[in-house]
Amino acid sequence: MIRTTLRSLRAEALRLLLSSLAIVLGVAFVAGTLMVTDGMEAGAYARAGAFDRHTDAGVYAGDRPLPPALVDRVRAVDGVAAAEGELTGSAGLVGADGRPVLGYAVLAAIPTDPALRSYDVTAGRLPERLGEVVLDAPTAEQEGFALGVGVLVGGVSGAARPYTLVGTVDVAGTSRDVGGPFIGLVGADALAVTGEPGYGRIMVAAAPGTYREALAERLTGVAGPGTTVRTRQQILDAAVDDAVRDLEQFGLVLLTFAGVAVVVAGFVIANTFAIVLAQRTRRTALLRLVGATRGQVFRAALLEAALLGLAASVLGVLAGAGLAVGLAAALPALDVPVPATPALSGSTVLLCLLLGTGITVTAAFLPAWQGTRVAPVAALADSSVQVTRGAGRTRLTIGAVVFAAGVAALAFAATVGQIVLVALGGVLSFFGIVLYGPVLVPALVRFFGAPARRVFGVTAALAVANAVRNPRRVSATATALVIGIGLVSAFVVGAGSVKVGIERTVDAQVGVDFLVTGIGGDLPATLADELAARPELGVVHEHRSRVVDGVEIRSAHPALVGRGLSGVVAGNVDDLRAGTVLAHRELAEARGWTVGSPVVLGGRTFRVAAVVTADGPSPAAARVPAGQLVDVVGADFAALFPAVRGHLAEVDPAGGVSAGQARAAVEAVVARYPTVNLLDQAAYKKMLTGTVDMLLAFVTALLGLAVVIALVGVANTLSLSVVERTRENAVLRAVGLTRARMRAMLAVEAVLTALVGAVLGVALGIGVSAGAMAFVARIGGDFTLVLPGGRLAAILVVAVLAALAASVLPARRALARPVVEALGAE
């Protein structure tokens, strides 16, 4: 039996090549992902100590800043050769053209003591005193900055001020390379630009001959409670853990999509073996007739699957190496600054070989078992006559119940407030389609085939008959498409709905001409005051909030406060002024507040001007119970919390001032602040929705491989069906079916199969998105289901065109043999 199996594989090598392509693609995705993440992880270990080459110990206080005075106390500890405070934060850089340099900029405090310096200088030197700065070499080159020139640097503490460029450094591939400029200043300047009250850590270099553990104990005693002292090894271990944790999360995302592709490949290969083994009915019966047992036939089929899976997995690993190189080259374009040199490990190869082989054997298990049920008498039957079986009542009943449960889970996900039900509903609905597919898919093929029969006549009628003659086969082929297209559709519909919801929220809550936003952080402390001082501007309101004792206190502007309110329960919002508050209904009811009631906030007494209700959730909805909000005027908020900044300011022109004049006034102020951005409403919407578009493109690209694998399944099924119908097709050609009509018949069959799978996938995706949007709307916000008709239609069109392409090779195969030779085929 082993020799027979090997001979069968050799004889049908070309026939099985397309069958194994699904496994090749699935394994390639997994292998490529693992090679890239392994390479990135190896690089993470190499880069972990990039800025700690001379650091023997470090003092940390978690999220709390370490006061500059502590640096002097640490420096005085016995055994300390040098100690410097270090922090990293965000800042902005003004380019040579007077505009902010694009990209998120990282600012770091660079030690002035040579004993702690670990930067690679490419030109000049590192900063040694106040007023000096270094930049990363690429930024300095792109902006045309020469050593000795003044460079404008600004942060949240105020407007940009000039610093002298004294050198350039190489930070490529390190934790401080995030795609934008790197700015290095001495400690005091870094504190001033970032507005931080202290350092993130204190770096320590030990004196020669100092025992490290004893030094750590002395440092702990000086640093005081709430601080942690780490040795050099602990610092490196923590840096590696942080880097590897991020990479593992990135790799997990990629492997999730790779898993989808592998599952689709499993469906395709299962259908392939079901067809191949069904076509070998007579051969299997002859083996049984000459003495082969059912166990031998079963084991031979699994051996064939294992060998095919192993060969496909080897090709998949090789293809994965090429995919890894391409993915590594694409990472910089996706704002992943870590250079990834793919690394191939033995564990990756072994895992991929086991995965591909295991999926293939598992997929072939049921068809192989069914193949053992062939009776020896079947050897006397005509091999061209294939017995087709529909689905049993038990399968259809279970399928109907599972599908109904999935639909119910999606419908009730919002009611019970469980997002897990959305995922569960999607999974159950899919399996319901799979189980009920032998009835559902042929019915849809006939439905969509009706217009084709009117257009193409007998040719289309033959295509429909061929497609539905084996319900299980066409169902398995179509449902493989449902997974990938269903997920793509769910993300397309979800992204479109989220974008519309965001735009509606902006329309409802933003009624000003201009918005000034912080880039990667809060607005600078002096920006709002400078804008308010301009006579061309009438309204300048910085959004600020603070949660105190479970209540969110928000700044408000009397001219803008009416937006975002769905109603006034009592009082008048026009009465909001200094010393008064607007209390939201839930909070007022909980505390017994009414209009005129005195309330104490932050140690000051205010009077309730009105009780109101809001349209949407608060930005702090995750931190406070719903409705636990009060609004105060900006001046009162500044008096309560002078250090709290916001990330957004609304600006309107003064009376009689044109929008152009107001914009020029805002630009004149904003030009001095490189960490802010000026937007109108349209640009603000685009900024908020840009991430959604980028995520959608990323997800669609990753799921595209699953769709490609499913379309390979369409081509594969059609090719194997052509072999099965060799004599039948020859008879059709003998009685007058032209070559063009033969191609058209196979094309219509492929299109109908793919169209049904695509339609079911789109329907499933819409259902999942509907459940998700209902859940999000229940949490809060103006989110409703929006169907992007153009994109959904594009998905269907792409599926149809791909199916047409998939029918080309099977058609060539069907027409390759002469009619007389095909009539005599077994």
ROPADREN-565446 format. One record per residue (C-alpha): residue in one letter; x, y, z. Coordinates in steps of 0.1 Angstrom, whole numbers, padded with zeros to 4 digits, always signed. Each point is the difference from the previous one (the first is absolute). Layout:
REM ROPADREN-565446
AXYZ
...
END
This chain:
REM ROPADREN-565446
M+0000+0000+0000
I+0029+0024+0007
R+0015-0007-0034
T-0034+0005-0016
T-0005+0033+0018
L+0034+0013-0011
R-0006-0010-0036
S-0034+0017+0001
L+0016+0032+0013
R+0027-0001-0028
A-0026-0006-0027
E-0023+0028+0012
A+0027+0025+0011
L-0012+0027-0024
R-0036-0006+0009
L+0008+0004+0037
L+0021+0031-0004
L-0029+0023-0001
S-0016-0019+0029
S+0031+0007+0022
L+0001+0037-0009
A-0024+0009+0028
I+0023-0016+0026
V+0030+0017-0016
L-0015+0034+0003
G-0013-0005+0036
V+0033-0014+0012
A+0019+0028-0018
F-0020+0026+0020
V+0008-0017+0033
A+0036-0005-0009
G+0005+0035-0012
T-0015+0015+0031
L+0021-0022+0023
M+0032+0009-0019
V-0007+0037+0002
T-0009+0000+0037
D+0030-0023+0008
G+0023+0024-0018
M-0016+0030+0019
E+0003-0018+0033
A+0037-0008-0006
G+0006+0036-0009
A-0018+0011+0032
Y+0025-0019+0021
A+0029+0016-0019
R-0015+0035+0005
A-0012-0003+0036
G+0031+0016+0014
A+0005+0026-0026
F-0001+0029+0024
D+0012-0018+0031
R+0034-0012-0011
H+0016+0018+0030
T-0029-0001+0024
D+0007-0022+0031
A-0032+0008+0019
G-0032+0020-0003
V-0025+0016+0024
Y-0037-0001-0010
A-0032+0011+0015
G-0026-0015-0023
D-0022+0027-0015
R+0011+0026+0025
P+0027+0025-0011
L+0033+0001+0020
P+0009+0035+0012
P+0032+0015-0013
A+0012+0004+0036
L+0001-0038+0003
V+0027-0002-0027
D+0024+0020+0022
R-0007-0023+0030
V+0006-0031-0021
R+0032+0015-0014
A+0013+0004+0035
V-0005-0037+0009
D+0032-0019+0007
G+0010-0021-0031
V-0018+0022-0025
A+0023+0013-0027
A-0027+0019-0019
A-0037+0005+0002
E-0023+0018-0025
G-0038+0004-0003
E-0016-0012-0032
L-0034+0004-0016
T-0017-0006-0033
G-0030+0019-0013
S-0014+0017-0030
A+0010+0033-0015
G-0002+0018-0033
L+0026+0013-0025
V-0003+0030-0023
G+0015-0007-0034
A+0022+0023-0021
D-0031+0011-0019
G-0017+0012+0032
R-0025-0029+0001
P-0001-0028+0025
V+0020-0031-0010
L-0025-0028-0006
G+0000-0031+0021
Y-0003-0008+0037
A+0032+0014+0016
V+0017-0016+0029
L+0019+0022+0025
A+0025-0014+0025
A+0022+0013+0027
I+0036-0008-0009
P+0026-0005+0028
T+0027+0026+0001
D+0024-0022+0020
P+0022-0021-0025
A-0002-0030+0023
L-0037-0004-0008
R-0002+0009-0037
S-0010-0028-0023
Y-0010+0019-0032
D+0016-0006-0033
V+0011+0034-0013
T+0002+0004-0038
A+0011+0036-0001
G+0010+0026+0026
R-0005-0008+0036
L-0027-0006+0027
P-0015+0030+0018
E+0019+0011+0031
R-0018+0031+0012
L-0033+0018-0001
G-0012+0012-0034
E+0017-0029-0020
V-0018-0027-0020
V+0008-0031-0021
L-0022-0014-0027
D-0001-0034-0017
A+0021+0001-0031
P-0028-0006-0026
T-0021+0029+0013
A+0029+0024+0000
E+0009-0010-0035
Q-0036+0003-0013
E-0005+0034+0015
G+0034+0013-0010
F+0011+0009+0035
A+0037+0006+0004
L+0019-0002+0032
G+0000+0032+0019
V-0034+0013-0013
G-0030+0008+0022
V-0027-0027+0000
L-0035+0008+0014
V-0013-0026+0025
G-0033+0002+0018
G-0022-0021+0022
V-0030+0001+0023
S+0016+0026+0023
G-0001+0028-0026
A+0010+0014-0033
A+0031-0012-0019
R+0033+0015+0009
P+0034-0002-0017
Y+0027-0025+0010
T+0034-0003-0016
L+0006-0032-0020
V+0033-0015+0012
G-0002-0035-0015
T-0020-0028-0016
V-0005-0035+0013
D-0010-0034-0014
V-0031-0015+0017
A-0013-0021-0029
G-0016-0032+0011
T+0000+0009+0037
S-0030+0007+0023
R+0004+0037-0008
D-0004-0004-0037
V-0038+0003-0005
G-0001+0014-0035
G+0005+0037+0009
P+0028+0023+0012
F+0021-0008+0031
I+0009+0030+0022
G+0026-0002+0027
L+0004+0027+0027
V+0018+0002+0033
G-0022-0009+0030
A-0011+0035+0011
D-0010+0009-0036
A-0019-0032-0005
L-0020+0006+0032
A-0008+0035-0011
V-0012-0010-0035
T-0021-0029+0011
G-0014+0018+0030
E+0008-0030+0022
P+0007+0006+0037
G+0026-0027+0002
Y+0019-0028-0018
G-0012-0035-0010
R+0030-0017+0015
I+0035+0007+0014
M+0029-0017-0018
V+0030-0010+0021
A+0035-0010-0009
A+0019-0019+0028
A+0035+0009+0010
P+0027-0026-0008
G+0001-0028+0025
T-0035+0007+0013
Y-0021-0031+0009
R-0032+0005-0020
E-0024-0016+0025
A+0013+0021+0029
L-0003+0031-0022
A-0036-0009-0007
E-0008-0003+0037
R+0016+0035+0007
L-0019+0015-0029
T-0033-0015+0014
G+0006+0017+0033
V+0006+0034-0016
A-0028-0002-0025
G-0026-0006+0027
P-0034-0018-0001
G-0019-0003-0032
T+0031-0004-0021
T+0017-0030-0015
V+0037-0006-0007
R+0009-0023-0029
T+0034-0015-0007
R+0014+0000-0035
Q-0013-0034-0008
Q-0034+0008+0013
I+0000+0032-0022
L+0009-0021-0031
D-0026-0027+0009
A-0028+0026+0004
A+0010+0016-0034
V-0001-0033-0017
D-0033-0010+0016
D-0016+0033-0012
A+0013-0004-0035
V-0009-0037-0003
R-0035+0006+0015
D-0008+0025-0027
L+0014-0023-0027
E-0020-0029+0014
Q-0032+0020-0002
F+0008+0011-0036
G+0008-0036-0009
L-0032-0013+0016
V-0020+0024-0022
L+0017-0014-0031
L-0004-0036+0011
T-0037+0006+0006
F-0004+0009-0037
A+0023-0028-0010
G-0022-0024+0020
V-0030+0012-0020
A+0019-0008-0032
V+0009-0035+0013
V-0036-0008+0010
V-0011+0010-0035
A+0027-0022-0015
G-0013-0029+0022
F-0035+0004-0015
V+0015+0001-0035
I+0022-0031+0005
A-0029-0019+0016
N-0022+0006-0030
T+0029-0009-0023
F+0005-0034+0016
A-0037-0006+0000
I-0001+0005-0037
V+0032-0019-0008
L-0009-0030+0021
A-0035+0000-0014
Q+0015-0002-0035
R+0020-0030+0011
T-0030-0020+0009
R+0007-0027-0026
R+0037-0002+0008
T-0007-0003+0037
A-0026-0027-0007
L+0026-0019-0021
L+0024+0001+0029
R-0027-0013+0023
L-0008-0027-0026
V+0036-0013+0000
G+0003-0001+0038
A+0006+0034+0014
T-0017+0006+0034
R-0019+0031+0010
G+0028+0009+0024
Q+0026-0002-0027
V-0020+0022-0024
F-0006+0025+0028
R+0037+0001+0010
A+0011+0003-0036
A-0022+0030-0004
L+0014+0017+0031
L+0035-0009-0011
E-0007+0018-0033
A-0013+0030+0019
A+0030+0001+0023
L+0025-0002-0029
L-0019+0027-0019
G-0003+0022+0031
L+0037-0005+0007
A+0010+0010-0035
A-0023+0029+0000
S+0013+0012+0034
V+0036-0001-0013
L-0010+0022-0030
G-0019+0022+0025
V+0031+0005+0021
L+0019+0010-0031
A-0027+0023-0011
G-0003+0014+0035
A+0037+0010-0001
G-0008+0022-0030
L-0031+0013+0017
A+0021+0009+0031
V+0024+0020-0021
G-0028+0019-0016
L-0017+0006+0033
A+0032+0012+0016
A+0005+0025-0029
A-0036+0012+0005
L+0002+0006+0038
P+0015+0035-0003
A-0029+0011-0022
L-0023-0012+0028
D+0018+0022+0025
V+0017-0030+0016
P+0035+0015+0005
V+0017-0032+0013
P+0020-0014-0028
A-0009-0037-0005
T+0025-0024-0014
P-0020-0032-0004
A+0015-0029+0021
L-0007-0036-0009
S+0001-0023+0031
G-0003-0037+0003
S-0031+0003+0021
T-0017+0021-0027
V+0007-0026-0026
L-0011-0028+0022
L-0032+0018+0010
C-0009+0009-0036
L+0006-0036-0012
L-0021-0014+0028
L-0027+0026-0006
G-0003-0006-0037
T+0002-0037+0003
G-0024-0001+0029
I-0026+0022-0017
T+0002-0021-0032
V-0004-0033+0018
T-0028+0013+0022
A-0018+0014-0031
A+0003-0034-0017
F-0011-0020+0030
L-0037+0000-0007
P+0002-0005-0038
A+0025-0028+0006
W-0023-0017+0024
Q-0029+0003-0024
G+0022-0015-0027
T+0003-0032+0020
R-0037-0006-0003
V+0004-0008-0037
A-0012-0036-0007
P+0021-0023-0023
V-0031-0003-0023
A+0005+0037-0009
A+0029-0011-0021
L-0025-0012-0026
A-0017+0034-0002
D+0007+0026-0026
S+0025+0024+0014
S-0015+0030-0017
V-0031-0003+0020
Q+0005+0017+0033
V-0024-0005+0029
T-0009+0032+0016
R-0014+0004+0035
G-0019+0029+0015
A+0001+0009+0036
G-0018-0022+0025
R-0029+0012+0022
T+0022+0000+0031
R+0026+0023-0016
L-0027+0024-0013
T-0018+0001+0033
I+0032+0008+0019
G+0009+0025-0026
A-0033+0018+0003
V+0002+0001+0038
V+0036+0012+0000
F-0007+0027-0026
A-0031+0012+0020
A+0021+0001+0032
G+0026+0021-0018
V-0026+0024-0013
A-0015+0003+0035
A+0034+0006+0016
L+0006+0029-0025
A-0034+0014+0006
F+0003-0001+0038
A+0036+0011+0003
A-0009+0036+0005
T-0029-0008+0023
V+0021-0019+0025
G+0031+0022-0005
Q+0024-0027-0009
I+0024+0004-0029
V+0009-0036+0004
L-0034-0009-0013
V+0008+0018-0033
A+0030-0023-0006
L-0019-0030+0011
G-0029+0009-0022
G+0023+0004-0030
V+0016-0034+0006
L-0033-0018+0005
S-0015+0016-0030
F+0029-0011-0021
F-0002-0036+0012
G-0037+0001-0006
I+0007+0009-0036
V+0026-0028-0003
L-0025-0026+0014
Y-0030+0012-0019
G+0021+0008-0031
P-0010-0031-0021
V-0035+0014-0001
L+0006+0037+0001
V+0029+0003-0025
P-0017-0020-0029
A-0032+0020+0005
L+0019+0033-0003
V+0019-0014-0030
R-0033-0007-0017
F-0013+0035+0010
F+0030+0019-0014
G+0001-0024-0030
A-0035+0010-0011
P+0011+0033-0016
A+0030-0017-0015
R-0022-0027-0016
R-0021+0028-0017
V+0032+0016-0013
F+0021-0030-0010
G-0027-0026-0005
V+0010-0037+0000
T+0036+0008+0008
A-0010+0016+0033
A-0025-0027+0007
L+0027-0027-0003
A+0023+0021+0023
V-0027+0002+0027
A-0007-0037-0003
N+0037-0009+0003
A+0004+0024+0030
V-0029-0015+0020
R+0004-0037-0009
N+0021-0006+0031
P-0015+0022+0028
R+0028-0007+0025
R+0027+0008-0024
V-0014+0033-0011
S-0008+0009+0036
A+0035-0007+0012
T+0015+0020-0029
A-0023+0030+0006
T+0003+0000+0038
A+0038+0002-0001
L-0006+0035-0015
V-0024+0009+0027
I+0028+0002+0027
G+0023+0025-0018
I-0027+0021-0017
G-0021+0000+0032
L+0029+0014+0021
V+0009+0025-0027
S-0037+0011-0003
A-0003+0003+0038
F+0030+0023+0002
V-0011+0020-0030
V-0035+0006+0014
G+0013+0005+0035
A+0026+0026-0011
G-0026+0018-0022
S-0025+0001+0029
V+0027+0013+0025
K+0011+0027-0025
V-0036+0012-0004
G-0005+0000+0037
I+0031+0020+0006
E-0010+0025-0027
R-0035+0004+0016
T+0015+0006+0034
V+0023+0027-0014
D-0029+0016-0018
A-0021+0000+0032
Q+0027+0011+0025
V+0023+0022-0020
G-0015+0032-0014
V+0031+0021-0003
D+0021+0009-0031
F+0034-0012+0013
L+0014-0027+0023
V+0035+0000+0014
T+0011-0034+0012
G+0031-0014+0017
I+0023-0023-0019
G+0004-0031+0021
G-0008+0018+0033
D-0016+0030+0017
L+0001+0036-0013
P+0028+0023+0012
A-0008+0019+0032
T+0001+0035-0015
L-0016-0007-0033
A-0037+0006+0009
D+0009+0033+0017
E+0019+0012-0031
L-0029-0009-0022
A-0025+0018+0023
A+0021+0031-0001
R-0004+0004-0038
P-0027+0026-0008
E-0010-0020-0032
L-0012-0029+0021
G-0032+0000+0019
V-0003-0034+0016
V+0030-0020+0012
H-0009-0030+0022
E+0025-0027+0011
H-0017-0033+0008
R+0012-0011+0035
S-0013-0024+0025
R+0009-0016+0033
V-0016-0028+0020
V-0003+0006+0037
D-0018-0024+0024
G-0018-0018-0029
V-0012+0033-0015
E+0014+0013-0033
I+0004+0038+0001
R+0002+0015-0035
S+0008+0035-0013
A-0027+0016-0021
H-0005+0032-0019
P-0033+0019+0004
A-0003+0005-0038
L+0006-0037-0008
V-0015-0019+0029
G-0034-0006-0016
R+0016-0024-0026
G+0000-0036+0011
L-0030+0005+0024
S-0031-0019-0009
G-0022+0019+0025
V-0003+0023+0030
V-0017-0016+0030
A-0001+0032+0021
G+0015+0035-0001
N+0015+0018-0029
V+0034-0008-0016
D+0004+0036-0009
D+0005+0006+0038
L+0033-0018-0001
R+0027+0025+0012
A+0028+0002+0025
G-0010-0016+0033
T-0027-0022-0016
V-0002-0035-0014
L-0021-0021-0023
A-0008-0033+0017
H-0009-0030-0020
R-0033-0017+0009
E+0014-0033+0014
L+0024+0018+0023
A-0026+0025+0011
E-0026-0027+0008
A+0026-0021+0019
R+0011+0030+0022
G-0033+0018+0003
W+0011+0031-0019
T-0025+0025-0014
V+0004+0033-0017
G+0015+0024+0024
S+0015-0027+0023
P+0035+0007+0013
V+0025-0027-0010
V+0036-0004+0011
L+0026-0009-0026
G+0037+0000+0007
G-0004+0018+0032
R-0020+0029-0016
T-0038+0006+0002
F-0020+0004-0032
R-0037+0004-0008
V-0020-0022-0023
A-0011+0021-0030
A-0018-0028-0018
V-0005-0038-0001
V+0005-0014-0035
T+0003-0033-0019
A+0027-0007-0026
D-0002-0016-0035
G+0029-0023+0001
P+0025-0016+0025
S+0027+0020+0017
P+0036-0006-0011
A+0005-0012+0036
A-0029-0024-0002
A+0024-0029+0008
R+0011+0018+0032
V-0033+0013+0015
P-0035-0013+0001
A-0024+0012-0027
G-0012+0036+0005
Q+0023+0008+0029
L+0010+0033-0016
V+0001+0037+0008
D+0010+0028-0023
V+0017+0032+0012
V+0013+0031-0019
G+0036-0001-0011
A+0012+0026+0025
D-0014-0020+0029
F+0015-0032-0013
A+0034+0017-0003
A-0003+0012+0036
L-0008-0035+0012
F+0025-0019-0021
P+0027+0023-0014
A+0023-0027-0012
V-0026-0021-0019
R+0002+0005-0038
G-0022-0012-0028
H+0007-0014-0034
L-0025+0021-0020
A-0009+0036-0003
E-0030+0014-0019
V+0004+0034-0017
D-0025+0023-0017
P+0005+0034-0017
A-0010+0032+0018
G-0030+0019-0013
G+0006+0016-0034
V+0032-0020-0006
S+0002-0023-0030
A+0010-0036+0002
G+0031+0007-0020
Q+0012+0028+0024
A-0008-0022+0031
R+0020-0029-0015
A+0030+0022-0007
A-0002+0012+0037
V-0001-0036+0012
E+0029-0010-0023
A+0021+0029+0012
V-0002-0014+0036
V+0001-0037-0009
A+0031+0004-0021
R+0020+0004+0033
Y-0013-0033+0014
P+0013-0030-0019
T-0020-0025+0021
V-0035+0013-0011
N-0020-0003-0032
L-0026+0024-0015
L-0030-0016-0016
D-0034+0009-0013
Q-0030-0023+0005
A+0006-0021-0031
A+0037-0004+0008
Y-0009-0009+0036
K-0024-0027-0012
K+0026-0014-0023
M+0026-0001+0028
L-0024-0019+0023
T-0010-0025-0027
G+0034-0004-0016
T+0010-0027+0025
V-0032-0019-0009
D+0009+0001-0037
M+0036-0011+0007
L-0012-0029+0022
L-0026-0010-0026
A+0027-0001-0027
F+0023-0020+0022
V-0026-0026+0010
T-0013-0003-0036
A+0035-0007-0012
L+0005-0027+0026
L-0033-0016-0006
G+0005+0002-0038
L+0021-0032+0001
A-0029-0019+0016
V-0022+0011-0029
V+0027-0010-0025
I+0002-0035+0015
A-0038-0003-0002
L+0001+0010-0037
V+0028-0026-0005
G-0026-0025+0014
V-0025+0011-0027
A+0026-0006-0027
N+0010-0033+0016
T-0035-0013+0002
L-0007+0010-0035
S+0032-0017-0013
L-0008-0032+0018
S-0036+0001-0012
V+0013+0004-0036
V+0019-0032+0005
E-0031-0017+0014
R-0021+0012-0030
T+0025-0008-0027
R-0023-0023-0020
E-0030+0021+0007
N+0017+0031-0013
A+0012-0020-0030
V-0036-0010-0008
L-0011+0036+0002
R+0027+0010-0024
A-0009-0029-0023
V-0036+0012-0002
G+0010+0036-0009
L+0011+0019+0031
T+0026+0024-0012
R+0033+0007+0017
A-0012+0035+0009
R-0032-0013+0016
M+0020-0026+0019
R+0021+0028+0014
A-0031+0020+0008
M-0016-0030+0017
L+0029-0004+0024
A+0003+0038+0005
V-0037+0002+0010
E+0004-0030+0023
A+0031+0017+0017
V-0017+0034+0002
L-0032-0014+0016
T+0019-0020+0026
A+0022+0030+0009
L-0030+0024-0001
V-0020-0021+0025
G+0030-0002+0023
A+0006+0038-0003
V-0037+0008+0006
L-0001-0022+0031
G+0033+0015+0012
V-0013+0036-0004
A-0033-0009+0017
L+0019-0016+0029
G+0024+0030+0003
I-0030+0024+0000
G-0016-0020+0028
V+0031+0000+0021
S+0005+0038-0005
A-0037+0006+0008
G+0005-0017+0033
A+0032+0018+0008
M-0015+0034-0009
A-0031-0006+0021
F+0023-0009+0029
V+0021+0032-0005
A-0031+0022-0003
R-0013-0015+0033
I+0033+0010+0017
G-0005+0035-0014
G+0004+0021-0031
D-0017+0007-0032
F+0010-0033-0016
T-0024-0018-0024
L+0005-0026-0027
V+0011+0015-0033
L+0003-0021-0031
P+0028+0012-0023
G-0017-0012-0032
G+0029+0009-0023
R+0025-0020+0020
L-0023-0030+0005
A-0007+0000-0037
A+0037+0001-0007
I+0005-0031+0021
L-0026-0019-0020
V+0015+0013-0033
V+0035-0011+0010
A-0013-0035+0010
V-0017-0003-0034
L+0030+0011-0020
A+0023-0023+0020
A-0024-0029-0006
L+0002+0008-0037
A+0038-0002+0002
A-0003-0032+0019
S-0020-0016-0028
V+0027+0005-0026
L+0023-0029+0008
P-0028-0026+0005
A-0015+0011-0034
R+0033-0005-0017
R+0002-0034+0016
A-0035-0009-0011
L+0008+0009-0036
A+0035-0014-0002
R-0009-0036-0008
P-0015-0009-0034
V-0036-0010+0001
V+0006-0036-0011
E+0026-0005+0027
A-0021+0016+0027
L-0030-0023-0009
G+0022-0030+0008
A+0013+0014+0033
E-0006-0020+0032
END
